[in-house]
Amino acid sequence: MSSRCLQLCRLLLLLMAVAAPASNARAQDDDGGTLDVVEVRSDTFPRITVRLNAVPGTSAQAAGLAAEQFRVFEDGKPLPSVGLFQLRGVSAPATVILAVDVSGSMADQARLPHARDAAKRFLGQLRPGDRAAIVSFADEVLVNQSFTSDRVLLTRAIDRLTAGGETALYDALSQSVTRVAQVAVPNARRAVVLLTDGEDTKSRTGVGEAIAAAARSDVPVYTIGLGSASGAEVLQRIAADTGGRYYHAPAAQDLATAFRLISRQIGSRYELYWESRVQGEPGRDVPVEIRLAADSGATTGFTYRLPTFSRMPRVQPAPANVSQALTELPRAVPPNEALVLVVGLLAGLGVAVLLAGFTFRVAGRRLESRMAVYLAGHVSPGVASSTASAPLLSGRHAGVNPLTAVSARLAARLLPHGLIRRVRRMLTQAGFAGERNLAVFLATELVLAALLGTLGYLLIRQFGLNQRSPLFVPLIVLLLGVIGFYLPYMWLRRRVEARQRMLMRELPDALDLMAIGVSAGLSLDGAMLEVVQKWEGELSRELNQVLNEIRMGIGRRQALLNLAERTQLDDIRLLVAALVQADEIGANVSETLNVQAEQLRMRRRQMAEELARKAPVKMLIPLIFLIFPSLFVVILAPAMLHVIQTLRRFSGGGG
């Protein structure tokens, strides 16, 4: 009986010995969720805000966590609801440095080949937009591959790793953190993955200096200790002080599991917040426990102190299970609704008073200019400059709606008077004479400047570019506003040039028609009327304006001079000078018109010849860089392919 009991005990011990490694392997392969608290803020009490790294289990969705998957127990009581905000999620790109120990000890027990395979699997779990770099360290730190998203280049760099030398662990940590901190990618997730199988033996940098650099750069370091002599205490300190995590791989075969856990740990950072219902003495410590979804079983706990607003908040000592210190940041008390309303009313009142002052000041200047003209019969230079924009000051006089009139007045005050006079003259040259068109043009400039500036600001905020420099946003908004102001001016210049070309094209034929009319017995005014009635174009509109001015009592000489001033064309100035001179000395107007038409045709023919001679020079650049390469490809490509095939055939036959 005793022998049977002894055999049964031996059988039970054997089964326990066999089952123990299996259960251990299952525990190592279990990749349930994890929770790491980074920061606790209670300065806005009763709102409590917790920043944490949360990694869901395999059964959770890969797109991230939801607020319903968190259970919060405050002071031992469950909270009915909490809020969740994803600070750094799966949509942000990742920038990772993989630092691998290639010292001589990595050649033992096939550690380096297993490390290569695990690193390749880790790179395969990154997304296409993520970037990685490969760094190896032994006697010195080498960058085997700089940051890239090309998996082929990264895999080749890993395959070239060879073992030999000592371990410069701290130098590798310092240089890796420095390199990943220099990456200027908006909203990028940055991390350093450090793999080693031993303690540092050859570094010029101390561990404290390397950890401090990582903490200042906000770069988490995830450490993997391979084997029993990997210096677990130092690796745990590096991970804890930088916001990362430490993983221990007893054997080289466990590296794949560690890398898989790290690829998920680099994932998201969340901000969890809720309204506290705790009441009690200020300064009391309140315990909090946070649990993840039931399928992962991840949990973490910490305490925060009920804030005392009569003194500055103090830094609380970190619990043992929290990776970073829990700090309370001072924050200004937000203003109440009544104060915001009062400030808004005062600001609106100030703007209204400012606009009223501008309006009354301009009205006084306009009245002063009218009195000066009435009493003295002239306008002083100072008053003339103020009257240049006087019609813009009232929408009733310009014939536009009040909003357009206000915008035009504001634009007129932002622009110098000389520029406004130039714009007025260019509008007349483009065929848009009148104060209404000037008011619409200035209002369009102001609206475009405001729209482009606002659009640029929104795009900068959307893409997160406002964090680069304090002057970046104002400079870009100002530049876009200037461009918005200049765009209508560019359009106006092109419109003036197009209208002047149309006038030059129509002028010789119109002069021929006028010469025929004058030869038939019509006066110069009658000849111009014939052109207006039988011709449709820009020149007929200008001649109609000349006739209208003559009907209103302006002399013919002054009306013709006004035509030359409106068009600003040398040919029309010469025509007007010839007509005025012929009218004064009594010369034959018909011969004058025929001579001017012949000269205009000769000048137009010369301009056409000039453009024809310039055309070959302008065609040279597209001919060399666009047409010739295409011809070479079409003509020479078959011959080159034939030569290459012939050379291959000869080289193959010779081999």
NUDOBA-514585 format. One line per 3 residues: number of its first residue (from 0); for each residue x, y, z of C-alpha. Coordinates in pm, 1 decimal. Layout:
REM residues N
NUM) X/Y/Z  ... $
***
This chain:
REM residues 655
0) 0.0/0.0/0.0  281.7/237.8/87.2  462.2/159.0/-242.0 $
3) 148.4/244.1/-441.3  116.3/576.0/-255.1  481.4/647.6/-327.5 $
6) 431.4/577.4/-698.8  120.4/800.5/-703.3  314.6/1086.5/-541.6 $
9) 594.2/1049.4/-798.7  337.5/1059.8/-1078.8  181.1/1378.5/-937.9 $
12) 521.4/1545.0/-906.0  603.7/1452.0/-1265.5  275.5/1601.4/-1390.9 $
15) 339.0/1920.3/-1193.6  687.4/1948.4/-1341.6  550.0/1909.8/-1692.4 $
18) 259.6/2149.9/-1637.1  467.2/2425.0/-1475.8  664.9/2526.5/-1789.0 $
21) 346.6/2516.8/-1996.4  163.7/2751.7/-1764.6  466.1/2979.2/-1754.6 $
24) 477.0/2992.9/-2133.8  111.8/3079.3/-2148.7  163.8/3357.0/-1898.9 $
27) 446.9/3498.9/-2104.2  242.4/3490.0/-2422.9  -52.5/3657.4/-2256.5 $
30) -65.1/4011.5/-2389.9  -349.9/4156.3/-2187.8  -409.1/4529.5/-2156.6 $
33) -191.7/4765.4/-1953.8  -248.9/5099.0/-1782.0  24.8/5350.3/-1691.5 $
36) -64.6/5680.1/-1521.7  150.9/5969.3/-1645.3  -1.1/6277.2/-1479.5 $
39) -281.3/6365.9/-1238.4  -428.1/6716.8/-1226.3  -663.9/6828.8/-952.4 $
42) -611.8/7205.7/-981.2  -956.1/7244.0/-1147.7  -1132.5/7055.7/-867.8 $
45) -1399.3/6915.7/-869.6  -1282.7/6809.7/-1219.2  -1005.9/6551.1/-1200.1 $
48) -792.9/6491.5/-1511.6  -566.4/6188.6/-1550.8  -329.1/6135.0/-1840.2 $
51) -239.0/5771.5/-1895.5  -102.4/5526.0/-2145.6  -366.7/5261.3/-2215.3 $
54) -308.3/4950.2/-2424.9  -615.6/4728.5/-2485.2  -605.0/4350.9/-2494.7 $
57) -618.8/4145.0/-2811.0  -997.9/4128.9/-2794.6  -1031.3/4507.9/-2789.5 $
60) -1073.2/4706.8/-3103.9  -756.7/4826.5/-3272.5  -905.8/5168.6/-3343.7 $
63) -869.9/5277.1/-2980.9  -1055.5/5276.0/-2652.4  -1388.3/5431.0/-2557.0 $
66) -1497.3/5590.1/-2229.7  -1731.8/5297.0/-2160.0  -1430.8/5063.7/-2132.8 $
69) -1296.7/5244.4/-1822.6  -1426.4/5189.0/-1468.8  -1315.0/5445.1/-1211.1 $
72) -1347.1/5394.6/-834.7  -1289.7/5714.5/-634.6  -1256.7/5683.4/-260.0 $
75) -1392.6/5328.4/-293.8  -1710.9/5434.5/-479.1  -1769.7/5367.3/-850.7 $
78) -1831.8/5667.5/-1073.4  -2138.7/5648.3/-1302.2  -1962.7/5806.2/-1603.8 $
81) -1626.9/5944.4/-1710.6  -1504.7/6141.3/-2011.6  -1223.9/6032.4/-2243.2 $
84) -1009.3/6229.1/-2486.8  -747.3/6063.6/-2706.6  -434.0/6276.6/-2698.4 $
87) -218.3/6058.7/-2919.1  -393.1/5789.1/-3114.3  -351.5/5549.2/-3395.7 $
90) -400.5/5821.4/-3657.7  -72.8/5995.3/-3563.2  247.1/5871.7/-3730.9 $
93) 512.5/5696.0/-3523.1  885.0/5774.9/-3521.1  1085.4/5497.9/-3352.9 $
96) 1455.4/5427.9/-3303.3  1544.9/5062.3/-3253.5  1873.3/5043.3/-3059.5 $
99) 2016.6/4688.4/-3058.2  2305.0/4562.4/-2847.6  2565.1/4394.0/-3074.5 $
102) 2832.7/4332.0/-2812.3  3022.9/4005.2/-2802.1  2780.1/3844.5/-2557.3 $
105) 2501.0/3864.3/-2817.7  2677.4/3593.7/-3017.9  2612.0/3337.3/-2740.6 $
108) 2310.4/3104.9/-2759.6  2204.4/3248.2/-3099.6  2080.1/3567.4/-2933.0 $
111) 2157.6/3799.1/-3224.5  1971.1/3590.1/-3489.3  1663.6/3577.4/-3264.1 $
114) 1695.7/3952.8/-3204.6  1708.3/4011.6/-3582.1  1392.8/3805.9/-3639.6 $
117) 1205.6/3978.3/-3355.8  1312.3/4323.5/-3478.8  1186.9/4242.4/-3831.3 $
120) 852.0/4134.4/-3690.0  838.7/4455.8/-3490.6  898.7/4661.1/-3805.6 $
123) 631.7/4461.0/-3986.4  376.5/4565.6/-3724.1  434.7/4936.8/-3797.3 $
126) 202.6/5118.6/-4036.4  314.5/5238.5/-4382.2  336.3/5601.1/-4266.8 $
129) 551.1/5521.6/-3959.3  925.6/5585.2/-3973.9  1202.6/5397.3/-3797.8 $
132) 1579.9/5406.4/-3762.0  1827.6/5129.3/-3670.6  2107.1/5198.2/-3419.8 $
135) 2358.4/4938.2/-3299.4  2601.5/4975.0/-3011.1  2905.7/4781.1/-2891.5 $
138) 3236.7/4962.5/-2845.0  3074.6/5262.3/-3016.5  2731.5/5371.3/-3136.9 $
141) 2658.2/5332.1/-3510.0  2355.9/5448.9/-3708.5  2295.3/5158.1/-3945.9 $
144) 1991.4/5320.0/-4106.3  1853.0/5671.0/-4063.4  1481.8/5748.4/-4037.3 $
147) 1282.3/5599.7/-4323.4  952.2/5427.1/-4389.7  1109.4/5185.0/-4641.1 $
150) 1087.7/4840.9/-4480.0  1338.0/4695.7/-4728.0  1614.5/4935.0/-4619.3 $
153) 1538.6/4872.0/-4251.3  1543.9/4494.4/-4300.9  1880.1/4513.1/-4479.0 $
156) 2022.7/4721.7/-4196.5  1908.6/4459.5/-3942.2  2057.1/4174.7/-4146.7 $
159) 2397.1/4348.4/-4147.0  2421.8/4349.4/-3764.5  2720.3/4150.6/-3632.7 $
162) 2825.5/4083.7/-3272.2  3155.9/4185.7/-3117.8  3300.0/4425.1/-2860.8 $
165) 3183.8/4571.8/-2530.5  2857.8/4750.7/-2436.8  2819.6/5131.3/-2468.6 $
168) 2462.5/5125.8/-2337.4  2433.6/5480.3/-2199.9  2594.9/5639.3/-2506.9 $
171) 2341.8/5457.6/-2727.3  2055.2/5578.0/-2509.1  2172.4/5940.8/-2515.2 $
174) 2234.3/5953.2/-2891.5  1908.7/5773.0/-2975.0  1701.4/6011.3/-2763.5 $
177) 1877.0/6311.8/-2920.6  1809.0/6188.0/-3274.5  1442.1/6105.8/-3221.8 $
180) 1383.4/6436.9/-3039.6  1508.4/6628.7/-3346.1  1229.2/6489.0/-3564.4 $
183) 990.3/6780.7/-3636.5  673.0/6595.4/-3739.3  343.6/6741.1/-3603.7 $
186) 159.4/6509.3/-3359.0  419.7/6234.8/-3414.1  450.5/5950.6/-3161.7 $
189) 819.1/5927.3/-3073.1  985.1/5640.5/-2888.4  1313.5/5457.6/-2838.9 $
192) 1326.7/5076.6/-2811.4  1645.5/4959.8/-2638.2  1753.6/4593.1/-2643.1 $
195) 2053.1/4471.5/-2441.4  2177.1/4155.9/-2271.0  2420.4/4311.9/-2027.0 $
198) 2516.7/4614.7/-1825.4  2708.9/4915.0/-1957.1  3085.7/4861.8/-1977.8 $
201) 3211.9/5134.3/-2211.3  3018.5/5463.8/-2212.8  3131.9/5820.4/-2178.0 $
204) 2780.3/5932.4/-2080.1  2632.1/5864.4/-1738.7  2295.8/5700.0/-1691.0 $
207) 2154.5/6003.6/-1510.7  2251.4/6238.6/-1793.8  2095.7/6009.7/-2056.9 $
210) 1771.7/5970.9/-1858.7  1749.1/6346.9/-1800.3  1783.4/6414.1/-2174.6 $
213) 1502.2/6166.8/-2250.5  1276.1/6318.3/-1984.3  1331.2/6673.4/-2116.0 $
216) 1249.8/6566.1/-2472.5  935.1/6376.7/-2366.4  1061.7/6063.9/-2544.6 $
219) 955.7/5736.0/-2380.3  1219.7/5462.0/-2374.7  1105.2/5098.5/-2384.8 $
222) 1377.0/4864.9/-2260.2  1418.2/4490.7/-2315.5  1650.9/4292.5/-2091.4 $
225) 1768.8/3964.8/-2247.5  1891.0/3695.0/-2011.6  1971.8/3705.1/-1643.8 $
228) 2272.5/3941.3/-1664.2  2094.6/4225.8/-1841.6  2097.4/4475.4/-1552.1 $
231) 1725.0/4479.3/-1482.6  1746.2/4753.0/-1217.4  1902.3/5007.7/-1453.1 $
234) 1667.2/4919.7/-1739.1  1365.8/4950.0/-1508.7  1486.2/5292.3/-1395.1 $
237) 1533.9/5411.5/-1755.3  1184.4/5300.5/-1853.4  1016.6/5436.6/-1540.3 $
240) 1181.9/5781.4/-1551.6  1109.7/5835.1/-1924.0  748.7/5714.6/-1928.9 $
243) 826.8/5388.9/-2109.0  808.5/5027.7/-1995.3  1053.2/4750.4/-1913.3 $
246) 1020.9/4396.4/-2050.5  1228.5/4099.7/-1945.6  1302.3/3820.5/-2192.4 $
249) 1451.7/3520.6/-2010.0  1553.0/3354.5/-2337.3  1614.6/3474.7/-2692.2 $
252) 1294.1/3303.6/-2806.2  1092.6/3545.6/-2585.9  1206.7/3855.1/-2774.7 $
255) 921.0/3828.7/-3025.6  664.6/3854.7/-2745.4  841.6/4155.4/-2592.4 $
258) 855.9/4339.0/-2924.9  489.2/4264.9/-2988.5  394.5/4414.5/-2654.1 $
261) 606.5/4723.2/-2722.1  445.2/4779.2/-3062.8  110.7/4799.7/-2885.6 $
264) 249.5/5003.9/-2596.6  371.1/5276.7/-2836.4  3.7/5324.8/-2925.5 $
267) -228.5/5569.5/-2762.2  -218.7/5818.9/-2476.4  -551.9/5919.9/-2330.1 $
270) -686.8/6188.2/-2100.8  -952.5/6062.6/-1859.9  -1159.5/6316.2/-1667.7 $
273) -1457.8/6319.8/-1433.8  -1637.2/6539.3/-1181.9  -1533.7/6438.4/-831.3 $
276) -1797.5/6389.5/-562.9  -1551.9/6359.1/-277.0  -1605.6/6590.7/18.1 $
279) -1383.7/6635.8/317.6  -1094.9/6823.7/469.4  -862.2/6995.5/213.4 $
282) -530.5/6815.4/192.6  -678.6/6468.6/240.4  -546.2/6192.3/13.8 $
285) -816.1/6037.0/-205.8  -747.6/5686.9/-344.6  -846.2/5621.7/-707.6 $
288) -854.3/5291.8/-894.9  -891.8/5269.8/-1275.3  -983.7/4944.4/-1446.6 $
291) -982.0/4866.1/-1815.4  -1233.9/4641.1/-1993.1  -1317.6/4308.9/-1831.2 $
294) -1148.1/4102.8/-2103.0  -804.0/4254.7/-2038.8  -809.7/4286.6/-1660.0 $
297) -567.1/4583.3/-1657.5  -586.9/4803.0/-1348.8  -389.4/5081.6/-1184.8 $
300) -423.8/5295.3/-876.8  -300.2/5622.5/-733.7  -395.5/5891.4/-485.2 $
303) -445.8/6263.6/-523.6  -475.9/6529.5/-259.3  -779.0/6751.4/-222.7 $
306) -638.7/7088.7/-330.4  -607.4/7381.7/-94.6  -648.8/7695.9/-301.7 $
309) -504.4/7924.9/-34.0  -151.9/7796.5/-99.4  48.3/7685.1/-398.8 $
312) 1.0/7317.4/-488.6  280.0/7079.4/-402.4  427.4/6790.8/-593.2 $
315) 300.1/6462.1/-446.7  525.9/6162.8/-399.5  470.1/5903.2/-671.2 $
318) 329.1/5563.0/-572.3  534.0/5257.5/-650.2  314.9/5144.0/-940.4 $
321) 317.8/5475.0/-1131.3  583.7/5533.8/-1396.8  610.8/5913.3/-1357.2 $
324) 561.5/6168.0/-1081.3  204.1/6283.6/-1026.1  204.3/6661.9/-1023.0 $
327) -57.6/6929.3/-969.9  -17.8/7220.0/-1211.1  -144.2/7566.2/-1102.8 $
330) -412.3/7703.7/-1329.5  -590.5/8036.3/-1340.0  -955.5/8045.3/-1238.1 $
333) -1169.7/8101.9/-1551.8  -1380.2/8422.2/-1557.6  -1748.8/8396.6/-1496.4 $
336) -2016.2/8461.6/-1757.9  -2104.9/8809.2/-1631.5  -1744.3/8930.2/-1659.1 $
339) -1718.0/8800.9/-2017.4  -2043.4/8980.9/-2108.6  -1921.6/9311.8/-1960.6 $
342) -1588.7/9289.9/-2145.1  -1768.2/9213.8/-2473.4  -2002.7/9511.1/-2431.6 $
345) -1712.3/9746.3/-2357.6  -1522.0/9621.8/-2663.8  -1827.6/9670.0/-2888.6 $
348) -1885.0/10019.4/-2749.5  -1522.4/10111.6/-2817.5  -1544.0/9994.4/-3179.9 $
351) -1867.8/10189.2/-3231.0  -1714.1/10510.0/-3089.3  -1406.6/10463.3/-3310.3 $
354) -1615.1/10425.3/-3626.7  -1830.7/10725.2/-3533.5  -1519.2/10938.7/-3483.0 $
357) -1383.7/10841.4/-3823.9  -1715.5/10921.7/-3991.7  -1751.4/11267.3/-3831.9 $
360) -1389.8/11352.9/-3908.9  -1428.8/11264.9/-4276.8  -1758.0/11454.3/-4300.5 $
363) -1584.2/11762.8/-4160.6  -1305.6/11734.8/-4416.3  -1552.9/11705.0/-4702.3 $
366) -1747.9/12010.3/-4583.1  -1420.8/12201.9/-4550.2  -1321.4/12117.5/-4907.7 $
369) -1659.3/12229.1/-5044.9  -1642.2/12559.8/-4854.9  -1287.4/12618.5/-4983.3 $
372) -1398.8/12567.6/-5342.2  -1701.5/12794.3/-5296.4  -1519.6/13079.3/-5120.2 $
375) -1171.5/13076.9/-5272.8  -1239.0/12907.4/-5605.3  -957.7/12655.4/-5553.2 $
378) -872.1/12354.2/-5341.7  -565.6/12355.6/-5121.7  -318.8/12065.7/-5150.5 $
381) -405.3/11935.0/-4805.9  -776.2/11943.6/-4876.2  -725.5/11789.6/-5220.0 $
384) -558.8/11488.1/-5070.3  -849.6/11439.3/-4832.2  -1108.2/11474.4/-5108.9 $
387) -943.9/11202.7/-5315.5  -1141.9/10945.6/-5118.8  -1437.5/11167.6/-5022.3 $
390) -1693.3/10989.8/-5246.8  -1608.7/10664.4/-5067.6  -1735.2/10793.1/-4737.4 $
393) -2102.5/10759.9/-4811.5  -2276.8/10465.1/-4974.6  -2559.5/10700.6/-5079.7 $
396) -2323.2/10908.2/-5298.8  -2136.2/10606.5/-5441.9  -2453.1/10408.1/-5517.3 $
399) -2352.6/10097.1/-5315.9  -2497.2/9922.4/-5013.0  -2384.3/10038.3/-4665.7 $
402) -2169.7/9728.5/-4599.8  -1972.7/9783.6/-4920.5  -1937.9/10153.7/-4837.3 $
405) -1802.5/10077.6/-4486.9  -1556.3/9821.8/-4626.6  -1441.6/10068.6/-4894.5 $
408) -1389.8/10345.4/-4638.2  -1186.0/10113.0/-4416.6  -972.7/10001.4/-4712.2 $
411) -924.2/10365.9/-4816.6  -787.9/10443.1/-4469.7  -547.5/10150.1/-4482.5 $
414) -410.2/10251.0/-4824.4  -215.2/10571.2/-4907.0  -393.6/10842.3/-5105.7 $
417) -148.0/10812.8/-5393.9  -233.0/10444.5/-5438.0  -607.2/10522.3/-5429.5 $
420) -563.3/10784.9/-5702.4  -366.3/10533.5/-5907.8  -638.4/10271.3/-5865.2 $
423) -901.2/10528.4/-5967.0  -700.1/10609.6/-6282.2  -648.8/10240.9/-6367.2 $
426) -1021.5/10171.6/-6326.1  -1090.5/10450.4/-6572.0  -837.5/10300.6/-6816.6 $
429) -1003.7/9961.1/-6777.7  -1345.5/10106.7/-6860.6  -1483.5/10109.1/-6505.1 $
432) -1500.2/10482.3/-6437.3  -1713.8/10604.2/-6148.7  -1701.5/10611.8/-5771.2 $
435) -1924.8/10307.2/-5742.7  -1669.0/10087.0/-5917.7  -1391.0/10230.7/-5701.3 $
438) -1586.0/10154.0/-5383.2  -1660.1/9797.9/-5497.6  -1294.9/9742.8/-5589.2 $
441) -1161.7/9862.8/-5251.7  -1423.8/9658.6/-5064.4  -1323.5/9351.7/-5267.9 $
444) -959.3/9403.1/-5170.9  -1049.9/9420.2/-4801.9  -1279.4/9115.0/-4816.0 $
447) -1022.3/8904.2/-5002.4  -751.0/9000.7/-4754.1  -975.1/8904.0/-4460.8 $
450) -1081.5/8576.1/-4625.3  -729.3/8464.9/-4715.1  -596.9/8559.3/-4372.1 $
453) -877.1/8370.3/-4195.1  -837.1/8068.4/-4422.3  -462.5/8060.0/-4361.7 $
456) -513.2/8078.9/-3984.7  -765.4/7793.8/-3990.8  -535.2/7576.0/-4202.8 $
459) -243.2/7645.9/-3969.5  -453.7/7545.3/-3669.2  -584.5/7238.2/-3853.7 $
462) -237.3/7102.0/-3937.0  -81.5/7201.2/-3604.1  174.6/7442.7/-3753.1 $
465) 108.7/7709.0/-3489.8  343.4/7535.2/-3244.5  660.4/7602.8/-3443.7 $
468) 725.6/7968.3/-3361.5  529.6/8251.5/-3197.0  584.7/8470.4/-3505.8 $
471) 493.4/8203.0/-3761.6  115.9/8248.6/-3743.7  112.4/8634.2/-3756.3 $
474) 359.7/8639.5/-4045.2  165.5/8386.9/-4252.7  -168.5/8559.9/-4184.5 $
477) -16.1/8899.2/-4270.9  138.3/8759.5/-4590.8  -192.4/8609.0/-4701.6 $
480) -370.4/8935.6/-4622.1  -124.1/9129.2/-4840.1  -175.6/8875.6/-5119.0 $
483) -551.8/8920.7/-5085.0  -507.9/9296.3/-5117.2  -285.8/9255.2/-5425.0 $
486) -493.7/8999.8/-5618.5  -761.9/9250.4/-5738.3  -482.2/9489.5/-5834.6 $
489) -320.9/9218.3/-6050.8  -654.2/9153.1/-6220.6  -699.2/9524.9/-6283.0 $
492) -355.7/9556.0/-6445.3  -431.5/9269.1/-6681.8  -769.4/9423.8/-6763.3 $
495) -606.5/9758.6/-6847.3  -347.7/9593.9/-7071.1  -616.3/9392.8/-7253.8 $
498) -830.2/9702.3/-7311.5  -535.0/9902.1/-7440.6  -456.6/9625.1/-7690.6 $
501) -818.9/9632.5/-7809.0  -801.5/10010.7/-7854.9  -479.6/9981.5/-8054.8 $
504) -635.6/9713.3/-8276.0  -949.7/9919.4/-8347.5  -788.5/10262.5/-8391.3 $
507) -658.9/10241.5/-8757.5  -991.2/10119.4/-8899.0  -1183.2/10381.3/-8702.2 $
510) -956.1/10654.8/-8839.0  -1020.9/10534.7/-9194.2  -1395.4/10555.2/-9136.1 $
513) -1359.8/10902.4/-8984.5  -1144.3/11016.5/-9278.8  -1407.4/10894.4/-9525.7 $
516) -1677.7/11078.9/-9333.4  -1479.1/11402.6/-9322.9  -1401.9/11371.9/-9698.0 $
519) -1777.1/11329.6/-9759.9  -1847.6/11664.7/-9592.3  -1905.9/11569.4/-9228.5 $
522) -1747.2/11756.8/-8943.6  -1508.0/11587.3/-8705.4  -1787.5/11550.1/-8450.9 $
525) -2016.8/11400.2/-8717.1  -1742.7/11157.8/-8824.6  -1698.0/11044.9/-8462.6 $
528) -2076.3/11001.0/-8436.0  -2069.1/10774.2/-8744.1  -1802.7/10557.9/-8577.8 $
531) -2011.0/10539.7/-8258.2  -2328.8/10440.2/-8446.2  -2169.5/10186.7/-8685.1 $
534) -1899.1/10044.9/-8462.4  -1915.7/9833.2/-8148.0  -1608.7/9824.4/-7929.9 $
537) -1402.2/9997.3/-7666.1  -1294.2/10278.4/-7900.1  -1654.1/10361.7/-7992.7 $
540) -1737.3/10390.6/-7620.6  -1449.5/10634.8/-7569.5  -1556.2/10843.9/-7869.5 $
543) -1912.6/10844.3/-7735.2  -1775.6/10981.9/-7408.5  -1600.7/11259.3/-7605.8 $
546) -1926.9/11349.0/-7782.3  -2118.0/11353.0/-7451.2  -1865.8/11592.5/-7299.5 $
549) -1895.9/11822.3/-7606.4  -2275.4/11820.5/-7570.6  -2240.4/11916.2/-7202.2 $
552) -2048.5/12230.1/-7298.0  -1687.4/12117.6/-7277.0  -1476.3/12235.3/-7569.3 $
555) -1362.7/11990.9/-7834.4  -997.4/12047.1/-7749.1  -1052.9/11966.0/-7379.6 $
558) -1272.3/11663.8/-7462.7  -997.4/11521.7/-7687.7  -737.3/11584.1/-7417.8 $
561) -960.7/11400.0/-7168.5  -968.8/11108.0/-7413.4  -588.7/11091.1/-7415.4 $
564) -584.3/11112.7/-7032.8  -837.5/10830.7/-6991.9  -668.3/10585.4/-7227.9 $
567) -300.9/10660.8/-7143.4  -188.8/10542.7/-7491.0  93.2/10712.6/-7682.7 $
570) -77.0/10660.1/-8018.2  -397.5/10828.4/-7902.3  -192.7/11114.0/-7752.4 $
573) -24.8/11167.4/-8090.9  -363.7/11154.2/-8267.1  -515.3/11406.0/-8026.2 $
576) -215.5/11638.5/-8064.1  -242.5/11619.4/-8445.6  -619.8/11688.3/-8441.8 $
579) -584.1/11979.7/-8199.4  -304.5/12128.7/-8410.0  -502.3/12084.5/-8734.7 $
582) -805.8/12246.0/-8572.4  -600.1/12543.6/-8452.3  -412.1/12612.6/-8778.2 $
585) -702.1/12517.6/-9009.0  -531.6/12219.4/-9177.6  -717.6/11949.4/-9368.7 $
588) -858.2/11711.0/-9106.6  -912.8/11433.6/-9363.2  -544.9/11427.8/-9460.6 $
591) -446.7/11434.9/-9092.7  -664.5/11132.5/-9021.3  -526.8/10942.9/-9323.4 $
594) -166.2/11013.8/-9221.3  -232.3/10904.1/-8862.4  -403.7/10582.5/-8980.2 $
597) -107.4/10497.6/-9205.4  140.7/10559.7/-8924.8  -63.3/10342.8/-8685.7 $
600) -69.0/10057.4/-8938.0  305.9/10087.2/-8987.2  363.3/10083.5/-8610.1 $
603) 132.8/9784.7/-8569.4  320.8/9601.1/-8845.9  652.4/9677.4/-8676.1 $
606) 520.5/9544.6/-8345.5  405.8/9224.3/-8517.5  751.5/9179.6/-8672.6 $
609) 912.7/9234.7/-8333.8  692.8/8969.2/-8174.2  768.4/8732.1/-8462.5 $
612) 1144.6/8773.9/-8407.2  1104.4/8713.1/-8033.4  904.7/8393.1/-8085.2 $
615) 1203.9/8165.4/-8174.5  1389.7/8274.6/-7859.8  1085.4/8204.6/-7643.0 $
618) 1033.0/7867.1/-7811.0  1393.1/7761.8/-7742.9  1345.6/7654.6/-7380.3 $
621) 1040.0/7427.3/-7432.5  1203.1/7295.5/-7750.1  1521.0/7189.7/-7567.2 $
624) 1373.4/7063.0/-7241.9  1038.6/6919.6/-7360.3  1031.7/6839.5/-7730.8 $
627) 1389.6/6724.7/-7797.7  1394.6/6465.7/-7510.8  1071.7/6314.0/-7642.7 $
630) 1215.6/6293.6/-7994.3  1534.3/6133.7/-7864.5  1334.5/5872.6/-7674.6 $
633) 1119.5/5789.8/-7977.3  1407.2/5781.5/-8226.9  1700.8/5645.8/-8025.5 $
636) 1526.1/5409.1/-7782.3  1477.7/5122.2/-8036.4  1838.1/5153.3/-8152.2 $
639) 1966.4/5152.1/-7792.0  1758.4/4845.2/-7707.4  1895.4/4668.1/-8015.8 $
642) 2254.9/4755.1/-7916.3  2198.3/4631.8/-7559.7  2051.5/4302.3/-7681.1 $
645) 2344.2/4255.5/-7920.3  2598.4/4320.0/-7644.9  2421.8/4074.7/-7412.8 $
648) 2422.0/3812.3/-7684.9  2793.6/3858.5/-7747.0  2873.3/3856.2/-7372.8 $
651) 2663.6/3541.1/-7325.4  2830.9/3369.9/-7617.7  3172.8/3467.4/-7492.6 $
654) 3095.5/3323.9/-7146.1 $
***
